Amino acid sequence: MRKVLIVLFLIMGGLLAATQVLAVEAGGKAELFYRGTWFESGAFTDELKDHLELELDLPSLGKTEFSYAFRIDHPLQGLTAGKEASYFTKKLYVKHRFPRFHLTVGRQPVSWSFGSLLNPVDYTIGAEALEKENDSKFTDAVEAYIPLNWNSSLALVASFPTGFDFKAEKMKWGVRGRFGVKGYDLTLNYMQEPAAGPGGQGQGQGIPRLPGVAPLPRRRAGFTFKGDLGDLGVYGAFGHYFGGAGESGNSYLIGADYSYNVGYYSKLTMQMEYLLLDGSNLSQLLGQFITLGCDGERTNLLTCTLAYPIDDFSAVSLTTITNPGGGKYLVIPRYQNTLPGNIDLELNLLLSLSDDPPKTTSIAMRLSYPF
């Protein structure tokens, strides 16, 4: 399917060139990233890499749009130093706006975010976490978006985790309805992904296949809400997980955000949320922060963030994630600044603490140049 899309792009580019002067603009960013980690045992590891993101602004053809974006990572120091640069396609899709719906085919970002820091009912859990995008957000898919009115819509998605393979047992699909009700943004969604594969793992969930038991698709039904309660923004989510290896479970999320004016120009933003989630989904949601989980089936997480813009060019923030039951804590102070020459600087300090060792400390620096 990817080859078909590439050929389609070439054909459309030839048609456009025949009718007008083809003007393609490009934008993106070049980035240099360094991270060093100290362990309680005294060991130290670090990594240095650079990467390039590029997105082509392709001219549309009537109501048909084209998008192509990619990222190239090149390790310079660390465990992967000396390896060849890796290429990742973030976008490669065609989108057509029909009178009653929009159809998008190809590699595209798919996320059912609603403003939370952690989302237990996203199309792919962990696609966005702590305001950061992960590679799992970009997937080979076909999406139909149907606007119902100015504040309601319906989205139907069929994706292919192992590449475009139209066999039903290898397809992941979902549907999401979004509705505005009395000032609140409400969504209902349902997702089903492939059953456990030959290696004994479900697609993206890490669900073991039980001996002698036929694999079942992994399913999830979810609900989210977001709105204002006076000066306070409130939101929440509920998810019910079933299927897979005969297991089921629920997730609960409740959160609030508040902004406080400091002086005339500055604003302090605060956000706090509580999440209860089972372990099989927690590993996918937390990613590199999986050490915050516990050995039990359920984990309670309290996530808080404070953000303050120092001026028009710099800002500081503090994020904490706490697992009270496991005695584990994560503290992430962050500083951002736009340097002369339009270079963005980001400094992160990550403190991983727990009642039991090991404890780790990481420092990360990111220099990026958007263009």
Salt bridges, closest charged atoms under 4 A:
GLU31 OE1 - LYS29 NZ 3.43
GLU31 OE2 - HIS51 ND1 3.34
GLU31 OE2 - ARG366 NH1 2.62
GLU40 OE2 - LYS359 NZ 3.95
GLU47 OE2 - ARG35 NH2 2.53
ASP50 OD1 - HIS74 ND1 3.61
GLU53 OE2 - HIS51 NE2 3.59
GLU53 OE1 - LYS90 NZ 3.42
GLU55 OE2 - LYS91 NZ 3.38
GLU65 OE2 - ARG97 NE 2.99
ASP73 OD1 - HIS51 ND1 3.82
ASP73 OD2 - ARG71 NE 2.79
GLU128 OE2 - LYS137 NZ 2.49
GLU133 OE2 - LYS137 NZ 2.77
ASP135 OD1 - ARG71 NH1 3.08
ASP140 OD2 - ARG2 NH2 3.66
ASP140 OD1 - ARG107 NE 2.77
ASP165 OD2 - LYS170 NZ 3.65
ASP185 OD2 - ARG178 NH2 2.71
GLU247 OE2 - ARG218 NH1 3.26
ASP257 OD2 - LYS226 NZ 3.68
GLU346 OE2 - LYS132 NZ 3.64
GLU346 OE2 - ARG334 NE 3.45
